[in-house]
Amino acid sequence: MDIIEAYKNISIAAVSDAMDRLGMAGACMGISPLQFGCEMVGRAFTVKYLPARSHEKASVGDFIDDVKSGSVVVLDNAGRTDCTVWGDILTAAAHQKGLAGTVIDGVCRDVSDSLKLNYPIFSKGHYMRTGKDRVDAVDYNVPVQIGGVQVRAGDIIYGSDDGVIVIPQEFEQDILETAEMIEQKENDIRKDVSLGTTLKQARQTYGYHALQAKAQKQEQK
């Protein structure tokens, strides 16, 4: 099974617990879904924004044509909530191209159009004021920051009703295997409880309290 598809079969909570166990930070603070019920898993295409005319290498941000189907667009607008970097035209184009979703360290606008298309957007909120003449897209597929977490091009981005987590590509297999182990044990606990076992006993049986205990810390590159 493709690793992206494998992650779609694992809860984001299990992935977060796995990263805790492996000593990795990945949960993006303050980033929430535009609507509940939308999930996304895909590899990051990153975009870095800076205040307008503060950088020689700037563009209007027509990057969407270069993003591959199934990718997640990751926009670093330094957490700004006073102007947007994503609206209805980008939503329409992303939906047409089959992108997995968009994550913004900042805000989006044209909410109703995105809701109609059921396109997954995760951000710090929504606001109507344009980013034109306020911010410029200055670089693509470079390391960026989303909710205090570094994202690099190719990292796996997982978004759900619970928020967004960044899965470093060099550890994606280790994280997946650990998450699958954690989720299996939690499923076993639920099953035993449904059959009449006390929660305390079920947790003891499957070592619940040790599931998130740090195993072997790995250094992110």
C-alpha positions as CSV (number, residue, x, y, z in Angstrom):
1,M,0.0,0.0,0.0
2,D,1.2,3.5,-0.8
3,I,2.3,5.3,2.4
4,I,-0.1,8.2,1.8
5,E,-3.0,5.7,1.6
6,A,-1.6,4.0,4.7
7,Y,-1.7,7.2,6.7
8,K,-5.3,7.8,5.6
9,N,-6.2,4.6,7.5
10,I,-4.6,5.8,10.8
11,S,-6.1,8.4,13.1
12,I,-4.3,11.7,13.4
13,A,-4.3,11.2,17.2
14,A,-2.4,7.9,16.8
15,V,0.1,9.7,14.5
16,S,0.6,12.5,17.1
17,D,1.1,9.9,19.9
18,A,3.6,8.1,17.7
19,M,5.6,11.2,17.2
20,D,5.5,11.9,21.0
21,R,6.8,8.3,21.5
22,L,9.6,9.0,19.0
23,G,10.5,12.4,20.5
24,M,9.4,14.5,17.5
25,A,7.4,17.7,17.3
26,G,4.8,17.8,14.6
27,A,1.5,19.3,15.8
28,C,0.8,22.7,14.4
29,M,-0.5,25.1,17.1
30,G,-3.5,27.3,16.3
31,I,-4.3,25.7,12.9
32,S,-7.9,24.6,12.5
33,P,-10.1,23.3,9.7
34,L,-12.4,25.6,7.9
35,Q,-15.1,23.0,8.2
36,F,-15.4,19.7,10.0
37,G,-15.5,16.5,8.0
38,C,-12.7,17.3,5.6
39,E,-9.5,15.2,5.9
40,M,-6.3,15.6,3.9
41,V,-3.1,13.7,3.6
42,G,-0.5,14.6,1.0
43,R,3.1,15.8,0.4
44,A,3.9,19.5,1.0
45,F,4.4,22.1,-1.7
46,T,5.6,25.1,0.4
47,V,5.3,28.8,-0.3
48,K,7.0,31.5,1.7
49,Y,5.4,35.0,2.0
50,L,7.0,38.2,3.2
51,P,5.7,41.8,3.5
52,A,5.3,43.4,0.0
53,R,8.4,44.8,-1.6
54,S,10.6,43.7,1.2
55,H,12.4,41.1,-1.0
56,E,13.8,41.3,-4.5
57,K,12.6,37.9,-5.6
58,A,8.8,38.2,-5.4
59,S,5.8,37.2,-7.5
60,V,2.1,37.4,-7.6
61,G,2.0,33.8,-6.5
62,D,0.8,31.9,-9.6
63,F,2.4,28.8,-8.2
64,I,-0.8,26.7,-8.3
65,D,0.0,25.6,-11.9
66,D,3.1,23.8,-10.7
67,V,1.6,21.9,-7.8
68,K,1.1,18.2,-8.5
69,S,-2.3,16.4,-7.9
70,G,-2.6,15.0,-4.4
71,S,-0.2,17.6,-2.9
72,V,-1.0,19.9,0.1
73,V,-0.3,23.6,-0.5
74,V,1.5,25.0,2.6
75,L,1.5,28.8,2.9
76,D,3.7,30.5,5.4
77,N,2.4,34.0,6.0
78,A,4.1,34.4,9.3
79,G,0.8,33.9,11.2
80,R,-0.6,37.2,9.8
81,T,-4.4,37.6,10.3
82,D,-4.7,41.0,8.8
83,C,-4.6,39.9,5.2
84,T,-5.2,36.7,3.3
85,V,-3.0,34.6,0.9
86,W,-5.8,32.3,-0.3
87,G,-9.2,32.9,-1.9
88,D,-11.8,31.5,-4.2
89,I,-9.8,31.5,-7.4
90,L,-7.0,29.5,-5.8
91,T,-9.6,27.2,-4.3
92,A,-11.3,26.6,-7.6
93,A,-7.9,25.9,-9.3
94,A,-6.8,23.6,-6.5
95,H,-10.0,21.7,-6.5
96,Q,-9.8,21.3,-10.3
97,K,-6.2,19.9,-10.1
98,G,-7.2,17.4,-7.4
99,L,-5.0,18.8,-4.6
100,A,-5.4,17.3,-1.2
101,G,-5.8,20.6,0.6
102,T,-4.3,23.8,1.8
103,V,-2.6,24.8,5.1
104,I,-2.0,28.5,6.0
105,D,0.0,30.0,8.7
106,G,-2.4,32.9,8.4
107,V,-5.9,33.4,7.1
108,C,-8.1,32.6,4.0
109,R,-11.1,34.3,2.5
110,D,-14.1,33.6,0.2
111,V,-15.2,31.0,2.7
112,S,-18.5,30.2,1.1
113,D,-17.0,29.1,-2.2
114,S,-14.6,26.7,-0.5
115,L,-17.4,25.3,1.5
116,K,-19.4,24.6,-1.6
117,L,-16.5,22.7,-3.1
118,N,-15.8,20.9,0.1
119,Y,-12.2,21.7,-0.4
120,P,-10.0,21.1,2.8
121,I,-8.5,24.3,4.1
122,F,-6.7,24.6,7.5
123,S,-5.7,28.0,8.8
124,K,-5.7,30.5,11.7
125,G,-9.1,31.8,10.6
126,H,-10.7,33.8,7.8
127,Y,-10.7,37.5,7.0
128,M,-11.8,39.3,3.8
129,R,-8.9,41.7,3.3
130,T,-6.7,40.9,0.3
131,G,-3.0,40.3,0.6
132,K,-2.3,42.1,-2.7
133,D,0.2,44.9,-2.2
134,R,0.6,43.7,1.4
135,V,2.5,40.4,1.0
136,D,4.5,38.8,-1.8
137,A,5.2,35.1,-2.5
138,V,9.0,35.1,-2.4
139,D,10.1,31.4,-2.6
140,Y,8.8,27.9,-3.2
141,N,9.6,24.5,-1.9
142,V,11.8,25.9,0.8
143,P,11.5,25.2,4.6
144,V,8.7,27.2,6.1
145,Q,6.9,27.4,9.5
146,I,3.3,26.5,10.2
147,G,2.0,26.8,13.7
148,G,5.5,26.7,15.1
149,V,6.5,23.5,13.2
150,Q,9.0,23.4,10.3
151,V,7.7,22.1,7.0
152,R,9.9,21.1,4.1
153,A,8.8,20.2,0.6
154,G,7.9,16.6,0.5
155,D,7.0,16.2,4.1
156,I,3.6,14.5,4.7
157,I,0.9,16.8,5.9
158,Y,-2.1,15.3,7.7
159,G,-5.1,17.4,8.5
160,S,-8.4,16.4,10.2
161,D,-11.0,17.8,12.5
162,D,-8.4,17.7,15.2
163,G,-5.9,20.0,13.3
164,V,-2.7,19.5,11.3
165,I,0.4,17.5,11.9
166,V,3.6,17.5,9.9
167,I,5.3,14.1,9.3
168,P,9.1,14.5,8.4
169,Q,9.7,12.5,5.3
170,E,12.8,10.8,6.5
171,F,10.9,9.3,9.5
172,E,7.6,8.7,7.8
173,Q,7.9,4.9,7.9
174,D,8.9,4.7,11.5
175,I,6.1,7.1,12.5
176,L,3.6,5.0,10.5
177,E,4.6,1.7,12.1
178,T,4.5,3.2,15.6
179,A,1.1,4.8,14.9
180,E,-0.3,1.5,13.6
181,M,0.9,-0.3,16.8
182,I,-0.6,2.4,19.0
183,E,-3.9,2.3,17.2
184,Q,-4.1,-1.5,17.3
185,K,-3.6,-1.6,21.0
186,E,-6.2,1.2,21.6
187,N,-8.7,-0.8,19.4
188,D,-8.0,-3.9,21.5
189,I,-8.7,-1.9,24.6
190,R,-12.1,-0.7,23.1
191,K,-13.0,-4.2,22.1
192,D,-12.2,-5.7,25.6
193,V,-14.2,-2.9,27.3
194,S,-17.2,-3.6,25.0
195,L,-17.1,-7.2,26.1
196,G,-17.2,-6.3,29.8
197,T,-13.6,-5.9,30.8
198,T,-13.0,-2.9,33.1
199,L,-11.1,0.0,31.5
200,K,-8.4,-0.3,34.1
201,Q,-7.8,-4.0,33.4
202,A,-7.9,-3.4,29.6
203,R,-5.3,-0.6,29.8
204,Q,-3.1,-2.8,32.0
205,T,-3.3,-5.7,29.6
206,Y,-2.2,-3.7,26.6
207,G,0.2,-1.4,28.3
208,Y,-1.8,1.8,27.6
209,H,0.1,4.1,29.8
210,A,3.4,3.3,28.1
211,L,2.1,3.8,24.5
212,Q,3.2,7.5,24.4
213,A,6.4,7.0,26.5
214,K,9.4,8.0,24.6
215,A,11.1,5.1,23.0
216,Q,14.3,6.1,21.1
217,K,14.5,9.8,20.3
218,Q,15.6,10.5,16.7
219,E,17.2,13.7,15.6
220,Q,15.4,15.5,12.8
221,K,17.6,16.6,10.0
